[in-house]
Amino acid sequence: MKKSRFAIIIRVRNIDLCRYFYQAIVGLGEPIINSSFRVEFKVGEDCSLILEQDNAEPSQTQNILWKILIPDLVQFKERLIDYGCESPLEIKEFNGETLMGFKDPEGNHFYLETES
C-alpha cells in the first residue's frame, strides 16, 4: 500500500467512538489501517485522515480544523444532528461557498462545505 503524501492526524481519547463517527456518520468508509490505537482513512488520491489514541486531556484551543466538500449541505447537516452533534456552531458564506462548523464526538472542529 502506497503511503499518502499528506495526512491530518487527530488525537482522540475514545478511538472506537471516533472510528464509528468518521466511518459511518461522516462517510469515510472502511479504514485502510484499523487497530486499537490507530485508524487511517484514505481521503482522496493522496491524503489520509488518521485517528490516534491519546489519553491526554483535550486542549482548550483548537489547532486542527478540516473541511469536507459535500453536495447536499442540508441533508448532511441533518445526519449529523440526528447522530447527536450540536446544531452548526457557525455558518460562513463567501465566494459562492457555504461553510457550516461542527464538532466531532470529542470536540474537534470541522466544517461542511458546499458550493452555492
PDB file as gemmi writes it, atoms N, CA and C in Angstrom:
CRYST1    1.000    1.000    1.000  90.00  90.00  90.00 P 1                      
ATOM      1  N   MET A   1       0.835  -1.173   0.000  1.00  0.00           N  
ATOM      2  CA  MET A   1       0.000   0.000   0.000  1.00  0.00           C  
ATOM      3  C   MET A   1       0.885   1.242   0.000  1.00  0.00           C  
ATOM      4  N   LYS A   2       0.594   2.154  -0.923  1.00  0.00           N  
ATOM      5  CA  LYS A   2       1.338   3.401  -1.031  1.00  0.00           C  
ATOM      6  C   LYS A   2       0.908   4.361   0.079  1.00  0.00           C  
ATOM      7  N   LYS A   3       1.883   4.962   0.749  1.00  0.00           N  
ATOM      8  CA  LYS A   3       1.571   5.931   1.797  1.00  0.00           C  
ATOM      9  C   LYS A   3       1.062   7.218   1.185  1.00  0.00           C  
ATOM     10  N   SER A   4       0.152   7.856   1.903  1.00  0.00           N  
ATOM     11  CA  SER A   4      -0.366   9.150   1.471  1.00  0.00           C  
ATOM     12  C   SER A   4       0.699  10.215   1.655  1.00  0.00           C  
ATOM     13  N   ARG A   5       0.723  11.151   0.746  1.00  0.00           N  
ATOM     14  CA  ARG A   5       1.690  12.238   0.823  1.00  0.00           C  
ATOM     15  C   ARG A   5       1.325  13.233   1.921  1.00  0.00           C  
ATOM     16  N   PHE A   6       0.034  13.400   2.157  1.00  0.00           N  
ATOM     17  CA  PHE A   6      -0.447  14.373   3.122  1.00  0.00           C  
ATOM     18  C   PHE A   6      -1.417  13.667   4.063  1.00  0.00           C  
ATOM     19  N   ALA A   7      -1.317  13.963   5.363  1.00  0.00           N  
ATOM     20  CA  ALA A   7      -2.227  13.358   6.333  1.00  0.00           C  
ATOM     21  C   ALA A   7      -2.595  14.369   7.407  1.00  0.00           C  
ATOM     22  N   ILE A   8      -3.800  14.266   7.877  1.00  0.00           N  
ATOM     23  CA  ILE A   8      -4.260  15.022   9.026  1.00  0.00           C  
ATOM     24  C   ILE A   8      -4.369  14.020  10.166  1.00  0.00           C  
ATOM     25  N   ILE A   9      -3.716  14.316  11.290  1.00  0.00           N  
ATOM     26  CA  ILE A   9      -3.735  13.423  12.441  1.00  0.00           C  
ATOM     27  C   ILE A   9      -4.547  14.089  13.546  1.00  0.00           C  
ATOM     28  N   ILE A  10      -5.546  13.368  14.031  1.00  0.00           N  
ATOM     29  CA  ILE A  10      -6.367  13.851  15.129  1.00  0.00           C  
ATOM     30  C   ILE A  10      -6.177  12.899  16.299  1.00  0.00           C  
ATOM     31  N   ARG A  11      -5.713  13.419  17.417  1.00  0.00           N  
ATOM     32  CA  ARG A  11      -5.540  12.599  18.612  1.00  0.00           C  
ATOM     33  C   ARG A  11      -6.865  12.577  19.371  1.00  0.00           C  
ATOM     34  N   VAL A  12      -7.314  11.378  19.705  1.00  0.00           N  
ATOM     35  CA  VAL A  12      -8.622  11.198  20.332  1.00  0.00           C  
ATOM     36  C   VAL A  12      -8.492  10.332  21.583  1.00  0.00           C  
ATOM     37  N   ARG A  13      -9.415  10.511  22.506  1.00  0.00           N  
ATOM     38  CA  ARG A  13      -9.422   9.707  23.727  1.00  0.00           C  
ATOM     39  C   ARG A  13     -10.198   8.412  23.536  1.00  0.00           C  
ATOM     40  N   ASN A  14     -11.277   8.445  22.759  1.00  0.00           N  
ATOM     41  CA  ASN A  14     -12.101   7.260  22.540  1.00  0.00           C  
ATOM     42  C   ASN A  14     -12.037   6.904  21.061  1.00  0.00           C  
ATOM     43  N   ILE A  15     -11.090   6.071  20.706  1.00  0.00           N  
ATOM     44  CA  ILE A  15     -10.858   5.764  19.296  1.00  0.00           C  
ATOM     45  C   ILE A  15     -12.026   4.977  18.691  1.00  0.00           C  
ATOM     46  N   ASP A  16     -12.699   4.145  19.474  1.00  0.00           N  
ATOM     47  CA  ASP A  16     -13.827   3.381  18.930  1.00  0.00           C  
ATOM     48  C   ASP A  16     -14.988   4.302  18.556  1.00  0.00           C  
ATOM     49  N   LEU A  17     -15.306   5.241  19.419  1.00  0.00           N  
ATOM     50  CA  LEU A  17     -16.367   6.206  19.147  1.00  0.00           C  
ATOM     51  C   LEU A  17     -16.035   7.038  17.916  1.00  0.00           C  
ATOM     52  N   CYS A  18     -14.801   7.523  17.833  1.00  0.00           N  
ATOM     53  CA  CYS A  18     -14.395   8.363  16.703  1.00  0.00           C  
ATOM     54  C   CYS A  18     -14.285   7.564  15.415  1.00  0.00           C  
ATOM     55  N   ARG A  19     -13.841   6.312  15.503  1.00  0.00           N  
ATOM     56  CA  ARG A  19     -13.799   5.447  14.305  1.00  0.00           C  
ATOM     57  C   ARG A  19     -15.197   5.337  13.712  1.00  0.00           C  
ATOM     58  N   TYR A  20     -16.186   5.040  14.550  1.00  0.00           N  
ATOM     59  CA  TYR A  20     -17.559   4.925  14.078  1.00  0.00           C  
ATOM     60  C   TYR A  20     -18.051   6.247  13.475  1.00  0.00           C  
ATOM     61  N   PHE A  21     -17.789   7.355  14.171  1.00  0.00           N  
ATOM     62  CA  PHE A  21     -18.254   8.658  13.697  1.00  0.00           C  
ATOM     63  C   PHE A  21     -17.705   8.964  12.307  1.00  0.00           C  
ATOM     64  N   TYR A  22     -16.396   8.826  12.124  1.00  0.00           N  
ATOM     65  CA  TYR A  22     -15.800   9.174  10.829  1.00  0.00           C  
ATOM     66  C   TYR A  22     -16.116   8.140   9.750  1.00  0.00           C  
ATOM     67  N   GLN A  23     -16.220   6.876  10.118  1.00  0.00           N  
ATOM     68  CA  GLN A  23     -16.517   5.834   9.143  1.00  0.00           C  
ATOM     69  C   GLN A  23     -17.986   5.865   8.726  1.00  0.00           C  
ATOM     70  N   ALA A  24     -18.895   5.867   9.675  1.00  0.00           N  
ATOM     71  CA  ALA A  24     -20.310   5.705   9.358  1.00  0.00           C  
ATOM     72  C   ALA A  24     -21.067   7.022   9.223  1.00  0.00           C  
ATOM     73  N   ILE A  25     -20.810   7.971  10.090  1.00  0.00           N  
ATOM     74  CA  ILE A  25     -21.576   9.210  10.078  1.00  0.00           C  
ATOM     75  C   ILE A  25     -21.011  10.177   9.043  1.00  0.00           C  
ATOM     76  N   VAL A  26     -19.697  10.423   9.081  1.00  0.00           N  
ATOM     77  CA  VAL A  26     -19.084  11.299   8.078  1.00  0.00           C  
ATOM     78  C   VAL A  26     -19.028  10.602   6.727  1.00  0.00           C  
ATOM     79  N   GLY A  27     -18.912   9.277   6.725  1.00  0.00           N  
ATOM     80  CA  GLY A  27     -18.977   8.512   5.485  1.00  0.00           C  
ATOM     81  C   GLY A  27     -17.645   8.263   4.812  1.00  0.00           C  
ATOM     82  N   LEU A  28     -16.579   8.162   5.607  1.00  0.00           N  
ATOM     83  CA  LEU A  28     -15.259   7.916   5.008  1.00  0.00           C  
ATOM     84  C   LEU A  28     -15.039   6.458   4.630  1.00  0.00           C  
ATOM     85  N   GLY A  29     -15.950   5.576   4.993  1.00  0.00           N  
ATOM     86  CA  GLY A  29     -15.849   4.177   4.590  1.00  0.00           C  
ATOM     87  C   GLY A  29     -14.886   3.382   5.444  1.00  0.00           C  
ATOM     88  N   GLU A  30     -14.483   2.239   4.921  1.00  0.00           N  
ATOM     89  CA  GLU A  30     -13.593   1.331   5.653  1.00  0.00           C  
ATOM     90  C   GLU A  30     -12.201   1.929   5.806  1.00  0.00           C  
ATOM     91  N   PRO A  31     -11.626   1.866   6.996  1.00  0.00           N  
ATOM     92  CA  PRO A  31     -10.259   2.354   7.180  1.00  0.00           C  
ATOM     93  C   PRO A  31      -9.248   1.453   6.469  1.00  0.00           C  
ATOM     94  N   ILE A  32      -8.128   2.049   6.056  1.00  0.00           N  
ATOM     95  CA  ILE A  32      -7.060   1.252   5.439  1.00  0.00           C  
ATOM     96  C   ILE A  32      -6.114   0.704   6.498  1.00  0.00           C  
ATOM     97  N   ILE A  33      -6.093   1.321   7.677  1.00  0.00           N  
ATOM     98  CA  ILE A  33      -5.409   0.800   8.862  1.00  0.00           C  
ATOM     99  C   ILE A  33      -6.432   0.879   9.984  1.00  0.00           C  
ATOM    100  N   ASN A  34      -6.584  -0.206  10.736  1.00  0.00           N  
ATOM    101  CA  ASN A  34      -7.623  -0.256  11.748  1.00  0.00           C  
ATOM    102  C   ASN A  34      -7.129  -1.059  12.944  1.00  0.00           C  
ATOM    103  N   SER A  35      -6.602  -0.361  13.944  1.00  0.00           N  
ATOM    104  CA  SER A  35      -6.117  -1.044  15.145  1.00  0.00           C  
ATOM    105  C   SER A  35      -6.692  -0.360  16.380  1.00  0.00           C  
ATOM    106  N   SER A  36      -6.318  -0.838  17.534  1.00  0.00           N  
ATOM    107  CA  SER A  36      -6.843  -0.283  18.778  1.00  0.00           C  
ATOM    108  C   SER A  36      -6.218   1.062  19.135  1.00  0.00           C  
ATOM    109  N   PHE A  37      -5.167   1.462  18.421  1.00  0.00           N  
ATOM    110  CA  PHE A  37      -4.501   2.730  18.735  1.00  0.00           C  
ATOM    111  C   PHE A  37      -4.336   3.642  17.523  1.00  0.00           C  
ATOM    112  N   ARG A  38      -4.650   3.158  16.310  1.00  0.00           N  
ATOM    113  CA  ARG A  38      -4.511   3.982  15.104  1.00  0.00           C  
ATOM    114  C   ARG A  38      -5.518   3.534  14.055  1.00  0.00           C  
ATOM    115  N   VAL A  39      -6.221   4.526  13.487  1.00  0.00           N  
ATOM    116  CA  VAL A  39      -7.180   4.272  12.421  1.00  0.00           C  
ATOM    117  C   VAL A  39      -6.873   5.267  11.309  1.00  0.00           C  
ATOM    118  N   GLU A  40      -6.704   4.755  10.096  1.00  0.00           N  
ATOM    119  CA  GLU A  40      -6.382   5.635   8.969  1.00  0.00           C  
ATOM    120  C   GLU A  40      -7.399   5.442   7.860  1.00  0.00           C  
ATOM    121  N   PHE A  41      -7.971   6.574   7.425  1.00  0.00           N  
ATOM    122  CA  PHE A  41      -8.911   6.584   6.311  1.00  0.00           C  
ATOM    123  C   PHE A  41      -8.239   7.234   5.114  1.00  0.00           C  
ATOM    124  N   LYS A  42      -8.389   6.638   3.958  1.00  0.00           N  
ATOM    125  CA  LYS A  42      -7.922   7.238   2.713  1.00  0.00           C  
ATOM    126  C   LYS A  42      -8.943   8.286   2.302  1.00  0.00           C  
ATOM    127  N   VAL A  43      -8.468   9.486   2.064  1.00  0.00           N  
ATOM    128  CA  VAL A  43      -9.343  10.593   1.680  1.00  0.00           C  
ATOM    129  C   VAL A  43      -8.779  11.181   0.391  1.00  0.00           C  
ATOM    130  N   GLY A  44      -9.383  10.861  -0.720  1.00  0.00           N  
ATOM    131  CA  GLY A  44      -8.869  11.353  -1.990  1.00  0.00           C  
ATOM    132  C   GLY A  44      -7.665  10.559  -2.460  1.00  0.00           C  
ATOM    133  N   GLU A  45      -7.026  11.095  -3.479  1.00  0.00           N  
ATOM    134  CA  GLU A  45      -5.916  10.401  -4.140  1.00  0.00           C  
ATOM    135  C   GLU A  45      -4.680  10.263  -3.262  1.00  0.00           C  
ATOM    136  N   ASP A  46      -4.327  11.321  -2.556  1.00  0.00           N  
ATOM    137  CA  ASP A  46      -3.041  11.324  -1.867  1.00  0.00           C  
ATOM    138  C   ASP A  46      -3.137  11.950  -0.474  1.00  0.00           C  
ATOM    139  N   CYS A  47      -4.212  11.653   0.242  1.00  0.00           N  
ATOM    140  CA  CYS A  47      -4.416  12.239   1.560  1.00  0.00           C  
ATOM    141  C   CYS A  47      -5.074  11.215   2.485  1.00  0.00           C  
ATOM    142  N   SER A  48      -4.727  11.296   3.765  1.00  0.00           N  
ATOM    143  CA  SER A  48      -5.322  10.421   4.774  1.00  0.00           C  
ATOM    144  C   SER A  48      -5.787  11.230   5.969  1.00  0.00           C  
ATOM    145  N   LEU A  49      -6.809  10.728   6.631  1.00  0.00           N  
ATOM    146  CA  LEU A  49      -7.229  11.232   7.930  1.00  0.00           C  
ATOM    147  C   LEU A  49      -6.899  10.126   8.922  1.00  0.00           C  
ATOM    148  N   ILE A  50      -6.063  10.459   9.910  1.00  0.00           N  
ATOM    149  CA  ILE A  50      -5.580   9.467  10.870  1.00  0.00           C  
ATOM    150  C   ILE A  50      -6.094   9.825  12.257  1.00  0.00           C  
ATOM    151  N   LEU A  51      -6.659   8.837  12.938  1.00  0.00           N  
ATOM    152  CA  LEU A  51      -7.036   8.974  14.334  1.00  0.00           C  
ATOM    153  C   LEU A  51      -6.011   8.214  15.161  1.00  0.00           C  
ATOM    154  N   GLU A  52      -5.474   8.853  16.197  1.00  0.00           N  
ATOM    155  CA  GLU A  52      -4.520   8.189  17.088  1.00  0.00           C  
ATOM    156  C   GLU A  52      -5.036   8.248  18.516  1.00  0.00           C  
ATOM    157  N   GLN A  53      -4.982   7.094  19.198  1.00  0.00           N  
ATOM    158  CA  GLN A  53      -5.386   7.021  20.597  1.00  0.00           C  
ATOM    159  C   GLN A  53      -4.434   7.862  21.434  1.00  0.00           C  
ATOM    160  N   ASP A  54      -5.004   8.728  22.288  1.00  0.00           N  
ATOM    161  CA  ASP A  54      -4.206   9.581  23.169  1.00  0.00           C  
ATOM    162  C   ASP A  54      -5.048   9.843  24.409  1.00  0.00           C  
ATOM    163  N   ASN A  55      -4.551   9.480  25.568  1.00  0.00           N  
ATOM    164  CA  ASN A  55      -5.318   9.616  26.801  1.00  0.00           C  
ATOM    165  C   ASN A  55      -5.148  10.964  27.481  1.00  0.00           C  
ATOM    166  N   ALA A  56      -4.418  11.873  26.860  1.00  0.00           N  
ATOM    167  CA  ALA A  56      -4.224  13.201  27.437  1.00  0.00           C  
ATOM    168  C   ALA A  56      -5.529  13.984  27.402  1.00  0.00           C  
ATOM    169  N   GLU A  57      -5.639  14.958  28.283  1.00  0.00           N  
ATOM    170  CA  GLU A  57      -6.810  15.831  28.299  1.00  0.00           C  
ATOM    171  C   GLU A  57      -6.859  16.636  27.008  1.00  0.00           C  
ATOM    172  N   PRO A  58      -8.054  16.874  26.468  1.00  0.00           N  
ATOM    173  CA  PRO A  58      -8.167  17.678  25.251  1.00  0.00           C  
ATOM    174  C   PRO A  58      -7.643  19.096  25.476  1.00  0.00           C  
ATOM    175  N   SER A  59      -7.096  19.655  24.450  1.00  0.00           N  
ATOM    176  CA  SER A  59      -6.579  21.020  24.501  1.00  0.00           C  
ATOM    177  C   SER A  59      -7.733  22.005  24.579  1.00  0.00           C  
ATOM    178  N   GLN A  60      -7.522  23.108  25.241  1.00  0.00           N  
ATOM    179  CA  GLN A  60      -8.539  24.156  25.304  1.00  0.00           C  
ATOM    180  C   GLN A  60      -8.602  24.954  24.009  1.00  0.00           C  
ATOM    181  N   THR A  61      -7.546  24.903  23.211  1.00  0.00           N  
ATOM    182  CA  THR A  61      -7.540  25.606  21.928  1.00  0.00           C  
ATOM    183  C   THR A  61      -7.671  24.599  20.801  1.00  0.00           C  
ATOM    184  N   GLN A  62      -8.283  25.007  19.724  1.00  0.00           N  
ATOM    185  CA  GLN A  62      -8.450  24.131  18.571  1.00  0.00           C  
ATOM    186  C   GLN A  62      -7.361  24.449  17.552  1.00  0.00           C  
ATOM    187  N   ASN A  63      -6.433  23.529  17.405  1.00  0.00           N  
ATOM    188  CA  ASN A  63      -5.328  23.741  16.482  1.00  0.00           C  
ATOM    189  C   ASN A  63      -5.552  23.053  15.146  1.00  0.00           C  
ATOM    190  N   ILE A  64      -6.451  22.103  15.089  1.00  0.00           N  
ATOM    191  CA  ILE A  64      -6.700  21.365  13.854  1.00  0.00           C  
ATOM    192  C   ILE A  64      -8.132  21.630  13.416  1.00  0.00           C  
ATOM    193  N   LEU A  65      -8.284  22.112  12.197  1.00  0.00           N  
ATOM    194  CA  LEU A  65      -9.591  22.259  11.573  1.00  0.00           C  
ATOM    195  C   LEU A  65      -9.517  21.583  10.216  1.00  0.00           C  
ATOM    196  N   TRP A  66     -10.565  20.962   9.786  1.00  0.00           N  
ATOM    197  CA  TRP A  66     -10.602  20.362   8.461  1.00  0.00           C  
ATOM    198  C   TRP A  66     -11.999  20.560   7.900  1.00  0.00           C  
ATOM    199  N   LYS A  67     -12.123  20.371   6.598  1.00  0.00           N  
ATOM    200  CA  LYS A  67     -13.435  20.517   5.970  1.00  0.00           C  
ATOM    201  C   LYS A  67     -13.633  19.420   4.943  1.00  0.00           C  
ATOM    202  N   ILE A  68     -14.900  19.155   4.674  1.00  0.00           N  
ATOM    203  CA  ILE A  68     -15.256  18.156   3.675  1.00  0.00           C  
ATOM    204  C   ILE A  68     -16.277  18.788   2.739  1.00  0.00           C  
ATOM    205  N   LEU A  69     -16.032  18.669   1.451  1.00  0.00           N  
ATOM    206  CA  LEU A  69     -16.939  19.198   0.427  1.00  0.00           C  
ATOM    207  C   LEU A  69     -18.041  18.174   0.189  1.00  0.00           C  
ATOM    208  N   ILE A  70     -19.288  18.619   0.316  1.00  0.00           N  
ATOM    209  CA  ILE A  70     -20.422  17.715   0.161  1.00  0.00           C  
ATOM    210  C   ILE A  70     -21.424  18.328  -0.800  1.00  0.00           C  
ATOM    211  N   PRO A  71     -22.190  17.499  -1.519  1.00  0.00           N  
ATOM    212  CA  PRO A  71     -23.144  18.037  -2.488  1.00  0.00           C  
ATOM    213  C   PRO A  71     -24.420  18.582  -1.849  1.00  0.00           C  
ATOM    214  N   ASP A  72     -24.866  18.005  -0.729  1.00  0.00           N  
ATOM    215  CA  ASP A  72     -26.138  18.404  -0.125  1.00  0.00           C  
ATOM    216  C   ASP A  72     -25.916  18.767   1.335  1.00  0.00           C  
ATOM    217  N   LEU A  73     -25.713  20.047   1.582  1.00  0.00           N  
ATOM    218  CA  LEU A  73     -25.395  20.541   2.913  1.00  0.00           C  
ATOM    219  C   LEU A  73     -26.525  20.273   3.910  1.00  0.00           C  
ATOM    220  N   VAL A  74     -27.750  20.486   3.510  1.00  0.00           N  
ATOM    221  CA  VAL A  74     -28.890  20.326   4.412  1.00  0.00           C  
ATOM    222  C   VAL A  74     -29.027  18.871   4.852  1.00  0.00           C  
ATOM    223  N   GLN A  75     -28.938  17.941   3.914  1.00  0.00           N  
ATOM    224  CA  GLN A  75     -29.085  16.523   4.233  1.00  0.00           C  
ATOM    225  C   GLN A  75     -27.973  16.056   5.174  1.00  0.00           C  
ATOM    226  N   PHE A  76     -26.724  16.454   4.905  1.00  0.00           N  
ATOM    227  CA  PHE A  76     -25.599  16.035   5.736  1.00  0.00           C  
ATOM    228  C   PHE A  76     -25.700  16.671   7.119  1.00  0.00           C  
ATOM    229  N   LYS A  77     -26.130  17.927   7.185  1.00  0.00           N  
ATOM    230  CA  LYS A  77     -26.317  18.606   8.465  1.00  0.00           C  
ATOM    231  C   LYS A  77     -27.334  17.847   9.309  1.00  0.00           C  
ATOM    232  N   GLU A  78     -28.448  17.443   8.708  1.00  0.00           N  
ATOM    233  CA  GLU A  78     -29.470  16.696   9.438  1.00  0.00           C  
ATOM    234  C   GLU A  78     -28.926  15.347   9.922  1.00  0.00           C  
ATOM    235  N   ARG A  79     -28.103  14.707   9.122  1.00  0.00           N  
ATOM    236  CA  ARG A  79     -27.491  13.430   9.519  1.00  0.00           C  
ATOM    237  C   ARG A  79     -26.636  13.612  10.766  1.00  0.00           C  
ATOM    238  N   LEU A  80     -25.842  14.688  10.818  1.00  0.00           N  
ATOM    239  CA  LEU A  80     -25.005  14.958  11.983  1.00  0.00           C  
ATOM    240  C   LEU A  80     -25.850  15.279  13.212  1.00  0.00           C  
ATOM    241  N   ILE A  81     -26.903  16.060  13.036  1.00  0.00           N  
ATOM    242  CA  ILE A  81     -27.776  16.414  14.154  1.00  0.00           C  
ATOM    243  C   ILE A  81     -28.507  15.175  14.664  1.00  0.00           C  
ATOM    244  N   ASP A  82     -28.975  14.309  13.757  1.00  0.00           N  
ATOM    245  CA  ASP A  82     -29.622  13.058  14.163  1.00  0.00           C  
ATOM    246  C   ASP A  82     -28.666  12.190  14.974  1.00  0.00           C  
ATOM    247  N   TYR A  83     -27.377  12.229  14.657  1.00  0.00           N  
ATOM    248  CA  TYR A  83     -26.370  11.470  15.383  1.00  0.00           C  
ATOM    249  C   TYR A  83     -26.145  12.049  16.780  1.00  0.00           C  
ATOM    250  N   GLY A  84     -26.416  13.322  16.973  1.00  0.00           N  
ATOM    251  CA  GLY A  84     -26.230  13.937  18.278  1.00  0.00           C  
ATOM    252  C   GLY A  84     -25.292  15.122  18.281  1.00  0.00           C  
ATOM    253  N   CYS A  85     -24.772  15.491  17.112  1.00  0.00           N  
ATOM    254  CA  CYS A  85     -23.940  16.688  17.037  1.00  0.00           C  
ATOM    255  C   CYS A  85     -24.815  17.908  17.287  1.00  0.00           C  
ATOM    256  N   GLU A  86     -24.229  18.925  17.880  1.00  0.00           N  
ATOM    257  CA  GLU A  86     -24.955  20.173  18.087  1.00  0.00           C  
ATOM    258  C   GLU A  86     -25.267  20.803  16.735  1.00  0.00           C  
ATOM    259  N   SER A  87     -26.270  21.685  16.728  1.00  0.00           N  
ATOM    260  CA  SER A  87     -26.553  22.456  15.520  1.00  0.00           C  
ATOM    261  C   SER A  87     -25.276  23.174  15.099  1.00  0.00           C  
ATOM    262  N   PRO A  88     -25.228  23.639  13.862  1.00  0.00           N  
ATOM    263  CA  PRO A  88     -23.992  24.286  13.407  1.00  0.00           C  
ATOM    264  C   PRO A  88     -23.513  25.355  14.386  1.00  0.00           C  
ATOM    265  N   LEU A  89     -22.218  25.296  14.681  1.00  0.00           N  
ATOM    266  CA  LEU A  89     -21.616  26.267  15.581  1.00  0.00           C  
ATOM    267  C   LEU A  89     -21.525  27.620  14.909  1.00  0.00           C  
ATOM    268  N   GLU A  90     -21.304  27.590  13.607  1.00  0.00           N  
ATOM    269  CA  GLU A  90     -21.214  28.824  12.833  1.00  0.00           C  
ATOM    270  C   GLU A  90     -21.517  28.514  11.380  1.00  0.00           C  
ATOM    271  N   ILE A  91     -21.975  29.515  10.679  1.00  0.00           N  
ATOM    272  CA  ILE A  91     -22.225  29.392   9.245  1.00  0.00           C  
ATOM    273  C   ILE A  91     -21.520  30.566   8.576  1.00  0.00           C  
ATOM    274  N   LYS A  92     -20.672  30.263   7.585  1.00  0.00           N  
ATOM    275  CA  LYS A  92     -19.938  31.292   6.857  1.00  0.00           C  
ATOM    276  C   LYS A  92     -20.279  31.178   5.385  1.00  0.00           C  
ATOM    277  N   GLU A  93     -20.418  32.298   4.728  1.00  0.00           N  
ATOM    278  CA  GLU A  93     -20.639  32.313   3.281  1.00  0.00           C  
ATOM    279  C   GLU A  93     -19.667  33.291   2.654  1.00  0.00           C  
ATOM    280  N   PHE A  94     -18.970  32.836   1.617  1.00  0.00           N  
ATOM    281  CA  PHE A  94     -18.094  33.714   0.849  1.00  0.00           C  
ATOM    282  C   PHE A  94     -17.738  33.038  -0.463  1.00  0.00           C  
ATOM    283  N   ASN A  95     -17.513  33.856  -1.488  1.00  0.00           N  
ATOM    284  CA  ASN A  95     -17.118  33.376  -2.823  1.00  0.00           C  
ATOM    285  C   ASN A  95     -18.015  32.252  -3.336  1.00  0.00           C  
ATOM    286  N   GLY A  96     -19.316  32.334  -3.070  1.00  0.00           N  
ATOM    287  CA  GLY A  96     -20.229  31.318  -3.579  1.00  0.00           C  
ATOM    288  C   GLY A  96     -20.176  29.993  -2.844  1.00  0.00           C  
ATOM    289  N   GLU A  97     -19.536  29.950  -1.680  1.00  0.00           N  
ATOM    290  CA  GLU A  97     -19.450  28.725  -0.888  1.00  0.00           C  
ATOM    291  C   GLU A  97     -20.104  28.955   0.464  1.00  0.00           C  
ATOM    292  N   THR A  98     -20.639  27.902   1.029  1.00  0.00           N  
ATOM    293  CA  THR A  98     -21.194  27.950   2.374  1.00  0.00           C  
ATOM    294  C   THR A  98     -20.450  26.936   3.230  1.00  0.00           C  
ATOM    295  N   LEU A  99     -20.018  27.377   4.411  1.00  0.00           N  
ATOM    296  CA  LEU A  99     -19.342  26.516   5.380  1.00  0.00           C  
ATOM    297  C   LEU A  99     -20.187  26.463   6.649  1.00  0.00           C  
ATOM    298  N   MET A 100     -20.373  25.251   7.197  1.00  0.00           N  
ATOM    299  CA  MET A 100     -21.033  25.072   8.490  1.00  0.00           C  
ATOM    300  C   MET A 100     -20.072  24.378   9.418  1.00  0.00           C  
ATOM    301  N   GLY A 101     -19.841  24.968  10.587  1.00  0.00           N  
ATOM    302  CA  GLY A 101     -18.922  24.391  11.554  1.00  0.00           C  
ATOM    303  C   GLY A 101     -19.616  23.458  12.529  1.00  0.00           C  
ATOM    304  N   PHE A 102     -18.996  22.319  12.799  1.00  0.00           N  
ATOM    305  CA  PHE A 102     -19.492  21.324  13.749  1.00  0.00           C  
ATOM    306  C   PHE A 102     -18.332  20.843  14.625  1.00  0.00           C  
ATOM    307  N   LYS A 103     -18.649  19.995  15.602  1.00  0.00           N  
ATOM    308  CA  LYS A 103     -17.644  19.310  16.415  1.00  0.00           C  
ATOM    309  C   LYS A 103     -17.892  17.813  16.334  1.00  0.00           C  
ATOM    310  N   ASP A 104     -16.798  17.038  16.321  1.00  0.00           N  
ATOM    311  CA  ASP A 104     -16.932  15.588  16.380  1.00  0.00           C  
ATOM    312  C   ASP A 104     -17.228  15.187  17.833  1.00  0.00           C  
ATOM    313  N   PRO A 105     -17.392  13.883  18.130  1.00  0.00           N  
ATOM    314  CA  PRO A 105     -17.756  13.476  19.490  1.00  0.00           C  
ATOM    315  C   PRO A 105     -16.778  13.922  20.582  1.00  0.00           C  
ATOM    316  N   GLU A 106     -15.540  14.238  20.221  1.00  0.00           N  
ATOM    317  CA  GLU A 106     -14.558  14.664  21.218  1.00  0.00           C  
ATOM    318  C   GLU A 106     -14.292  16.158  21.191  1.00  0.00           C  
ATOM    319  N   GLY A 107     -15.065  16.898  20.406  1.00  0.00           N  
ATOM    320  CA  GLY A 107     -14.930  18.350  20.401  1.00  0.00           C  
ATOM    321  C   GLY A 107     -13.992  18.914  19.355  1.00  0.00           C  
ATOM    322  N   ASN A 108     -13.477  18.084  18.449  1.00  0.00           N  
ATOM    323  CA  ASN A 108     -12.625  18.566  17.370  1.00  0.00           C  
ATOM    324  C   ASN A 108     -13.494  19.257  16.323  1.00  0.00           C  
ATOM    325  N   HIS A 109     -13.111  20.460  15.937  1.00  0.00           N  
ATOM    326  CA  HIS A 109     -13.892  21.242  14.984  1.00  0.00           C  
ATOM    327  C   HIS A 109     -13.666  20.768  13.551  1.00  0.00           C  
ATOM    328  N   PHE A 110     -14.739  20.813  12.756  1.00  0.00           N  
ATOM    329  CA  PHE A 110     -14.629  20.573  11.321  1.00  0.00           C  
ATOM    330  C   PHE A 110     -15.743  21.329  10.625  1.00  0.00           C  
ATOM    331  N   TYR A 111     -15.610  21.462   9.313  1.00  0.00           N  
ATOM    332  CA  TYR A 111     -16.588  22.192   8.515  1.00  0.00           C  
ATOM    333  C   TYR A 111     -17.150  21.319   7.408  1.00  0.00           C  
ATOM    334  N   LEU A 112     -18.439  21.517   7.142  1.00  0.00           N  
ATOM    335  CA  LEU A 112     -19.057  21.009   5.925  1.00  0.00           C  
ATOM    336  C   LEU A 112     -19.051  22.171   4.943  1.00  0.00           C  
ATOM    337  N   GLU A 113     -18.717  21.893   3.702  1.00  0.00           N  
ATOM    338  CA  GLU A 113     -18.670  22.946   2.692  1.00  0.00           C  
ATOM    339  C   GLU A 113     -19.476  22.513   1.473  1.00  0.00           C  
ATOM    340  N   THR A 114     -20.177  23.477   0.874  1.00  0.00           N  
ATOM    341  CA  THR A 114     -20.875  23.222  -0.369  1.00  0.00           C  
ATOM    342  C   THR A 114     -20.802  24.463  -1.231  1.00  0.00           C  
ATOM    343  N   GLU A 115     -20.845  24.263  -2.512  1.00  0.00           N  
ATOM    344  CA  GLU A 115     -20.855  25.403  -3.433  1.00  0.00           C  
ATOM    345  C   GLU A 115     -22.300  25.824  -3.636  1.00  0.00           C  
ATOM    346  N   SER A 116     -22.536  27.115  -3.560  1.00  0.00           N  
ATOM    347  CA  SER A 116     -23.915  27.645  -3.698  1.00  0.00           C  
ATOM    348  C   SER A 116     -24.349  27.618  -5.142  1.00  0.00           C  
TER     349      SER A 116                                                      
END                                                                             
